[in-house]
């Protein structure tokens, strides 16, 4: 079993080489056998076919006449032409090249028009690349099993955003980052960039930097910043406390492969968000952000601020990509970068567990307090 430091060095080397690596998908540092958000649910309607790419796998998505979303690898198993050029009749997807027809919800071939009465080919044994999909929180999630592997007998439910009342507001944002998913994820959990990247009147200022101490604890496939009072130099948290007259409590989780969730509660008011960093290619990833809340703040007010916040992260990653293309030596420090180290170790230990069939070793032995200035 690799040590945490060995795992970190290995994963960082994989990330630095990712943009130039001409190897297989397995060499790209992707984590398979997980759910990933593919497209917004609103994008697929009627007989429209939508294309996207996850983990360097082209996908075609659509919706049956009964309203069920489906996903397939965007290639006909006959001659490889993208199925997205075909036609959906509400239940069956027909290839535009030779008219092969596939059940949309299973990928099973139901007809090959060119077969004669003498042919003995068993059509029902042919399958297009079907992938399980579910809809949650306004997204179509796709379960990405590694190419050539069989789907597991049981698949967990797609991640759902935590909400704490029947009525709430919700909004979605996304942006692309020109970097490997590892850089996107460790940027997402980085606690020290806020006063520099997100300087603004509504968030925090560089002059507000001070020392912080946060407790973390291990959770399955991830780690948690234990419930705590959020930073006093962040205006939104101060506003929430003024609204309720009660203490604000924040809990932040990171869970493999790519999920960061934050829950803020004060009295009866709450705010819940989830950000995912999904690999599109080894040199491109996408942040999908969804937030829900019952605070008396309209979506039209919250959304522009959140959009600016996300744009600041995107611009930083665009600038970082300029430097990473020259494959510089990189380093992580304690304690500000400890979460990044945990991420790389979690990822390496999960892959080792799958390779050997042994239990995954968590890089955290128990609760730990980290200190940094931000």
C-alpha positions in Angstrom: 0.0 0.0 0.0 1.6 3.4 -1.0 2.1 5.9 1.7 0.2 9.2 1.5 3.3 11.1 0.4 4.0 8.5 -2.3 0.4 8.7 -3.4 0.5 12.5 -3.6 3.6 12.5 -5.7 2.2 9.8 -8.0 -1.1 11.7 -8.6 0.6 15.1 -9.1 3.0 13.5 -11.6 0.0 12.0 -13.5 -1.7 15.4 -13.4 1.3 17.3 -14.8 1.7 14.8 -17.6 -2.0 14.5 -18.4 -2.2 17.1 -21.2 0.6 15.4 -23.1 -0.2 11.8 -22.3 -1.1 9.9 -25.4 -2.0 6.7 -23.5 -5.3 5.0 -22.8 -8.3 6.4 -20.8 -7.1 4.4 -17.8 -3.9 6.4 -17.8 -5.7 9.7 -17.7 -6.2 9.6 -13.9 -10.0 9.2 -14.2 -12.1 7.5 -11.5 -14.6 5.0 -13.0 -17.7 3.3 -11.4 -19.1 6.6 -10.2 -22.0 8.9 -11.1 -21.2 12.1 -13.0 -23.6 14.9 -14.0 -23.8 14.9 -17.8 -26.3 17.6 -18.8 -29.1 19.7 -17.3 -32.4 17.9 -17.4 -34.0 20.8 -19.2 -31.7 20.2 -22.2 -33.4 17.0 -23.3 -37.0 17.1 -24.3 -39.2 15.5 -27.0 -37.2 13.6 -29.6 -34.1 15.8 -29.3 -30.8 14.0 -29.0 -28.0 15.8 -27.0 -24.3 15.0 -27.0 -21.7 15.5 -24.3 -18.4 13.9 -23.3 -17.5 12.5 -19.9 -14.1 11.0 -19.1 -13.2 11.2 -22.8 -16.3 9.0 -23.7 -18.7 10.6 -26.2 -22.3 10.2 -25.1 -25.7 10.7 -26.6 -28.6 11.4 -24.3 -32.3 11.7 -24.9 -35.7 11.2 -23.4 -38.3 8.5 -24.2 -42.0 9.4 -24.9 -42.7 8.2 -21.3 -40.2 10.9 -20.1 -37.4 8.6 -19.0 -33.9 9.9 -19.7 -31.4 7.6 -21.3 -27.7 7.6 -22.1 -25.5 5.6 -24.6 -22.0 5.8 -25.8 -22.3 7.8 -29.0 -21.1 5.1 -31.4 -23.1 2.5 -33.3 -21.6 -1.0 -32.6 -21.8 -1.8 -36.3 -19.5 0.8 -38.0 -18.9 3.3 -35.3 -20.9 6.3 -36.7 -22.3 8.5 -33.9 -25.8 7.4 -32.9 -26.5 11.1 -32.3 -26.9 11.5 -36.0 -29.8 9.1 -35.9 -33.5 9.4 -35.1 -35.4 8.8 -31.9 -39.0 7.7 -32.2 -39.8 7.9 -28.5 -38.6 4.4 -27.6 -36.1 3.3 -30.2 -32.9 5.0 -31.4 -32.2 4.4 -35.1 -28.7 4.7 -36.6 -28.6 7.0 -39.6 -26.1 4.7 -41.5 -27.7 1.3 -41.9 -30.9 1.8 -39.8 -29.9 -0.5 -36.9 -32.4 0.1 -34.1 -31.7 0.1 -30.4 -34.0 0.2 -27.4 -33.2 3.5 -25.8 -33.4 2.3 -22.2 -31.3 -0.8 -22.5 -29.2 -0.4 -25.7 -30.4 -3.8 -26.9 -30.6 -4.1 -30.7 -34.2 -4.7 -31.8 -33.8 -4.7 -35.6 -31.1 -4.9 -38.4 -32.9 -4.0 -41.6 -30.3 -5.5 -43.9 -30.7 -9.1 -42.6 -32.4 -11.6 -44.9 -34.5 -14.5 -44.0 -31.4 -16.7 -44.3 -29.4 -14.8 -41.7 -29.0 -16.5 -38.3 -27.5 -13.6 -36.5 -29.2 -13.2 -33.1 -30.0 -9.5 -33.1 -31.1 -9.4 -29.4 -27.5 -10.3 -28.4 -26.2 -7.1 -29.8 -26.0 -4.0 -27.6 -25.0 -0.4 -28.0 -23.1 1.1 -25.1 -25.9 1.7 -22.7 -25.1 3.6 -19.4 -27.4 3.9 -16.4 -28.7 7.4 -15.8 -30.9 9.1 -13.2 -32.2 12.6 -12.7 -31.5 14.5 -9.5 -31.7 18.2 -8.7 -32.2 19.3 -12.4 -29.3 17.2 -13.8 -29.1 13.9 -15.7 -26.5 11.8 -14.0 -24.7 9.0 -15.8 -23.0 6.1 -14.2 -19.6 5.7 -15.9 -18.3 2.2 -15.8 -14.9 1.7 -17.4 -14.9 0.8 -21.1 -15.1 -2.9 -21.6 -16.3 -3.7 -18.1 -19.6 -5.1 -17.0 -22.0 -3.0 -14.9 -22.1 -4.0 -11.2 -25.1 -6.0 -10.0 -26.1 -3.1 -7.7 -25.5 0.6 -8.3 -26.0 3.2 -5.6 -28.4 6.1 -6.2 -27.1 9.2 -7.9 -26.1 12.0 -5.4 -29.0 14.2 -4.2 -28.7 17.8 -2.8 -29.7 18.0 0.8 -32.7 20.2 1.5 -34.4 21.0 4.8 -37.9 22.3 3.9 -40.6 21.6 1.4 -40.4 25.0 -0.2 -37.1 26.5 -1.3 -35.3 28.3 -4.2 -32.8 26.6 -6.4 -30.3 27.7 -9.1 -27.7 26.1 -11.3 -24.4 27.3 -12.7 -21.6 25.8 -14.7 -18.3 26.6 -16.3 -15.4 24.8 -18.0 -11.8 24.8 -16.7 -8.9 24.1 -19.1 -7.2 21.7 -16.8 -7.0 18.1 -15.6 -9.7 17.2 -13.1 -7.2 16.9 -10.3 -6.2 20.5 -10.6 -9.9 21.5 -10.7 -10.7 19.5 -7.5 -7.8 20.7 -5.4 -8.7 24.2 -6.5 -12.2 23.6 -5.3 -11.1 22.6 -1.8 -8.3 25.2 -1.5 -8.9 27.3 1.6 -6.2 29.9 1.1 -7.1 31.5 -2.2 -10.3 33.3 -1.1 -8.8 36.7 -0.1 -6.8 36.8 -3.4 -9.1 35.3 -6.0 -12.5 36.3 -4.5 -11.7 39.9 -3.2 -15.0 41.8 -3.3 -17.2 43.9 -1.0 -19.7 41.0 -0.7 -17.3 38.3 0.2 -13.9 39.3 1.8 -10.9 41.6 1.4 -7.2 40.8 1.5 -6.8 42.9 4.6 -9.2 40.6 6.4 -6.7 37.6 6.4 -6.4 36.0 9.8 -5.4 32.7 11.3 -8.0 29.9 11.3 -8.3 26.5 12.9 -10.8 23.9 11.6 -11.4 20.4 12.6 -11.7 17.6 10.0 -12.9 14.1 10.3 -12.8 11.1 8.0 -16.0 9.9 6.2 -16.5 7.1 3.7 -14.5 8.0 0.5 -13.9 11.5 1.8 -13.5 13.9 4.6 -15.6 16.5 6.5 -14.9 19.9 7.9 -16.8 19.3 11.1 -19.7 21.6 11.9 -18.3 25.0 12.9 -19.0 28.7 12.9 -17.9 30.1 9.5 -15.3 32.8 9.1 -16.2 36.2 10.5 -14.6 37.9 7.4 -17.2 36.5 5.0 -20.1 38.9 4.6 -22.8 36.4 3.6 -22.4 34.5 6.9 -22.6 37.7 8.9 -25.8 38.6 7.0 -27.4 35.2 7.8 -26.6 35.5 11.5 -28.2 39.0 11.5 -31.4 37.6 9.8 -31.9 35.0 12.5 -30.1 36.4 15.5 -28.7 32.9 16.0 -25.3 31.2 15.4 -24.5 30.1 11.9 -23.2 26.5 11.6 -21.4 25.3 8.5 -20.5 21.7 7.5 -18.4 21.0 4.4 -17.8 17.6 2.9 -15.6 16.3 0.1 -16.4 12.8 -1.3 -14.9 11.0 -4.2 -14.9 11.2 -7.1 -15.6 15.0 -7.2 -18.3 16.2 -4.8 -18.0 19.2 -2.5 -21.1 20.0 -0.4 -21.7 22.8 2.0 -24.6 23.2 4.4 -25.2 26.4 6.3 -27.9 26.6 9.0 -29.1 29.3 11.4 -32.4 28.8 13.2 -35.0 27.9 10.6 -33.0 29.3 7.7 -30.6 27.1 5.6 -28.4 27.1 2.5 -27.2 24.0 0.8 -24.9 23.7 -2.2 -23.0 21.1 -4.2 -20.1 21.6 -6.6 -18.8 18.8 -8.8 -15.7 18.9 -11.0 -16.3 16.5 -13.8 -13.5 15.4 -16.2 -14.5 16.0 -19.9 -11.1 15.3 -21.3 -7.7 15.0 -19.6 -7.1 18.7 -20.3 -10.7 19.9 -19.7 -13.1 19.6 -16.8 -16.4 21.2 -15.9 -17.8 22.7 -12.6 -21.5 22.1 -12.1 -22.8 24.2 -9.1 -26.3 23.8 -7.7 -27.6 25.7 -4.6 -30.9 25.6 -2.7 -32.0 27.8 0.2 -35.1 29.0 2.1 -33.5 32.4 2.9 -35.5 35.5 1.8 -33.1 36.1 -1.1 -34.5 35.9 -4.6 -32.7 33.8 -7.2 -32.3 36.9 -9.3 -30.2 38.5 -6.5 -28.1 35.5 -5.6 -27.3 34.2 -9.1 -25.2 37.2 -10.3 -23.0 37.0 -7.2 -22.6 33.3 -7.5 -21.8 33.6 -11.2 -19.1 36.2 -10.5 -17.6 34.0 -7.8 -17.5 31.0 -10.2 -16.0 33.2 -13.0 -13.2 34.3 -10.6 -12.3 30.6 -10.1 -12.5 30.0 -13.8 -10.2 32.9 -14.7 -7.6 31.7 -12.2 -7.7 28.2 -13.6 -7.3 29.6 -17.2 -4.2 31.5 -16.0 -2.9 28.5 -14.1 -3.2 26.4 -17.3 -0.7 28.7 -19.0 2.0 27.6 -16.5 1.0 24.0 -16.2 1.5 23.4 -20.0 5.3 23.7 -19.4 5.1 20.9 -16.8 6.7 22.8 -13.9 7.6 21.1 -10.6 4.7 21.5 -8.1 4.5 21.3 -4.3 1.9 21.1 -1.6 2.3 22.6 1.9 0.8 21.9 5.3 -1.7 22.7 6.6 -3.3 24.8 3.9 -2.8 22.0 1.3 -3.6 19.1 3.5 -7.0 18.6 2.0 -5.4 18.3 -1.5 -3.0 15.6 -0.1 -6.0 13.7 1.4 -7.7 13.8 -2.0 -4.7 12.4 -3.9 -4.2 9.7 -1.2 -8.0 8.8 -1.2 -7.8 8.5 -5.0 -4.7 6.4 -5.0 -5.9 4.1 -2.2 -9.2 3.5 -3.9 -7.5 2.5 -7.1 -5.2 0.2 -5.1 -8.2 -1.3 -3.3 -9.9 -2.1 -6.6 -6.7 -3.5 -8.0 -6.1 -5.9 -5.1 -9.6 -6.5 -3.9 -8.6 -5.5 -0.4 -10.4 -2.9 1.8 -9.6 0.7 1.0 -7.3 2.4 3.5 -8.4 5.9 4.6 -5.5 8.4 4.8 -7.0 9.9 8.0 -6.6 8.0 11.2 -9.2 10.2 13.0 -10.1 13.8 13.6 -7.4 16.4 13.0 -7.2 20.2 13.4 -5.7 22.2 10.5 -4.5 25.7 10.8 -3.9 28.3 8.0 -4.3 32.0 7.3 -7.0 33.2 4.9 
